[in-house]
Amino acid sequence: MKRVPFTYEERNVKREANFLAHVDASGGKTIAKDVMPRTYKTLPKFLSMAEIKSLLTAAENPHHRMMMRLALYTGLRREEIAAFPLVYVFDPDKAGKTDRNLRIRLDPFDGSGMVTKGRKQRDIHVSRRFMSDLYRYVTKVRGERASLSKSPQKALFLNKSGEPYGDSGKSLNRIISQTGKQAGIKVHAHMLRHTYATQTLVSLQRNPASGLEPLVFVQRQLGHSSIQTTMVYLHLVNEMANEAVLAYDDELNALAEAV
């Protein structure tokens, strides 16, 4: 090679002030290659339907199982699940609503104790059937832990001492990871959010008659400020489609060879 396929250019950089900042003579400048190879983000991992079934089956604790189901049905963040208010749960049969999907306003200012990223309000949708399951959990199961607390608690989910989960829901991550180990699956709380987003996007794309714009719906449900953040799931779905096409092609080739 007579020359390298790039040149160098001077760039401005921001550096945090430190103890020896006064001896830095660079003036906030650095030398970098003007052509750099494109980097690709690692696509988020999600659970297949078979893995979801295995995870929920391994969750023998009914409180833990319902927390996981809430994550899988709504895509809520772990801190949002930990703070999810009891007052958001109701009996859909007595609410005078016949819609298949019910809207819930997540409002950090309504006094319910709800927590959202950036303290932003947003609406989420849950199926009527799942709301019935949540209401059944409240009336049949939650009382076991609620009775351990000296005072009524606003949060839907309580720990084994009858208190709300603290530390922004970090303990939920431990619970989900441990349950995953029992099921033979490597999983964490945020992966359930990825699973909701991916599986919902696939479902909406398969059923265009729903009238919903798939990517916009998922963006609003997850509470992403920018749709660019949600686009990563579209890339993931497209990759899944490519793999499915290749697998189908391989099956056809194998069939042709056998004939």
N, C-alpha and C positions, 0 to 999 in steps of 0.2 A: 504494500500500500504506500502510495506517495504521500498521502495525507489522511488524517482521521476525518470521519464524516460529520464533524461538528466543529463549532468554534466556541469560544468562551465569551461571556458577557457579564457585565457588572449589574448586580441587583441590589435593591434596598431590602434590608431585613430588619425585623423587630426582635430585639433581644431583651429579656427580662434583666432588670437592674440587679447586680450582685455586688459582692464585697470588692471585687477587683475591676468594677466597671470603669473606674477612673483611669486605668492603664490601657484600656482598649482604644487603639489608634485606628480602627477600621472605619470609623465614622458611619457606622450602620450600613456598610457596604460589604458585599461578598462576591466572589467570582464563581459562576456556575456555567455548565454546558448549556448552549442555547437550544439543543435538541435532546429531549429525554424520552425514553421509551414510555408508551402509554401504560398506565397501571390500571388494573381492574379490581373493583371491589368484590370481596367474597360475598356471594349471595347468601341470604339468611337460611338457616336450616329450619325445617318444619317436620311435623309428624304426619305419617300416613294414617289413613283411617284404621288400619289394622293396629298400628302403634297406639293410637288414641284409645282403642278398645282395651288393649293390654294395660295401658296406664291406669284407666279408670277401674278396671277389674282388680288391679293390684292395690288400689286405694281402699283399704278396708274401713278406714276411719270415715264416717259419713260427713263430717265437717270438712275434712281435707278433700274428699271427692267433690263436694258441692263447690268449693273454691276453685278447683280445677275446671269444673263444668262452666262456671261463670266466666273464667278466662277464655275457654274454648268457644263459648257462645257469643261473646261480646268483644274480645280482643283488648280488654282493659289491661292497663299496666298493673304491676304488682302492688304499687302504693295505692292505686285506685281500688283494687280489690280489697286491700286491708282496711280501707276507710269507707267502703261501700255502705251507705246508711240503711238501717233497718226500715225506715219509713218509705224507702223506694220500692219496697216489696208489698204487693197487694193481691187480693183475690180477684183475678180477672173476670170470674163469673158474677161477681157482685159489683163490678165497676161500671156496668152498663155499656161495655165496649165489646164489639164483635169482631174487631180487626184481628187478622192472624198475627200481625206484628204490632207490638206495643212500644210507644215512644217514652223514653225516660230522660228527663232533663238532669244532667249532672251539673250541679250548681254549688260551687264552694262558698257562696255567700248566703245560702238559704238557712243556715243554722243547723243543718243536718250533720255536719262534720265531714262532708264529702271533700276529697282532695283530688285535684287535677293538675296536670303539668302546666306551669305558668298561671295557675289559678284562672283558667279559662273555662267558661261555660260551654257545654256542647250537649247535643241530643244523641242518644244511642237507641238502637232498636233491639228488642228481644222478642222471641216468638211467644205467642200466647201459652203454648204448652210449657215452655221453660219457666215462664212466670208462675204457672201453676205449680211446678216442681219447687221453685223457690219459696212459694207461699206454704207449701206442704212442709218444707224443711223448717220454716219458722215456727209453724204450729206443732210439729211433731218431734223435731230433733233439737233445735237451738236451745230450748228451755233447759236442757241438761246442763249446759255450760252457763247459761244466763243466771241460773240459780246459785252459782258459786260466787257471783259478784255481790258486793254489799249495796250497790246502787245500779239502777238501770243503765245500760250501755247503748249508745247510739249506733254502733257498728253492727253490721249483720253478722260478721264472723268474729268469734271470740276464741281465745286460746284455752288451754286446759285449766287455767286459773280463773276463767270467766272474764278476762280483760281483753280489750282490743289488741290486735297485733301492732307492735311499734316498729321503730327503725325503718320506716318507709316500706314495710312489707318484706324486709330481707329474710325474715324467718319463713315466709312463704316459699322463697326460692329453695331453702334447705328442705322443706317438706316435699316439694315437687321433685327435687333431685333424688331424695331418698326413696320416694315411691317409684321413680324411674329405675333406680337400681334394682328394686324388687321385681320390676317388670322386664329387666334386661335392656333398658333403653336409657341412653344418655340424654337427659333433658333438663331444662331450667325454666324458670317462670316466663322469661321473655320469648322462649321458643313457642309457648302456647299462643302468644300474641301473633307470632309469625304464622303459626298454623291456622289461626282464625282468618288472617288476612289472605293467605294463599288459597285455602280451601273455599272461602267465600267468593274470591275473585273468579276462581275456576267455575263455581256453581252459577254465578251471575252471567258469565260469558256463554255458558251452555244454555241458559234460559233467557234470551234477549227479550222475550215477550213480557218480562217483569216490568219493563219500562224504566228501569234504573240504569244510570250510567255507572258501570261497575267500579271504575277507578275512583270516581268522585264519591260514591257511596262508601267505599272502604276508607278513603281519606277522612271523611267526616266521622265515621264510626271510630276510627283510631285516634282522631284529634290531631292529625298532622297539620301544621301551619301551611306547609307547601306541598303541592301534589307531587313535586319532584321526589320527596321522601317516600311517597307511596309507590312511585314508579318502579322501585326495586322489586316489588312483588309482581309487577307486570313482566319484568325481565325474567323472573323466576318461573312464571307460568309459561312464557314463551319457550324457555329452556326445557320445561317438562313436556311441552307439545312436541318439540324437536326430538326428544328422546323417545317419545311414544311413536312418532312417525318412523324413526329408525328401527325401533323394536318390531313394529308392524311389518316393515320392509324385510327385516331379517326373517320373520316368520313366513312371509310369502316366498322368499327365496328358498327357505328350507323345504317348504311344501312343494315348490316347483321341482326341486332336486329329487324329492321322494317319488314324484309321479313318473 
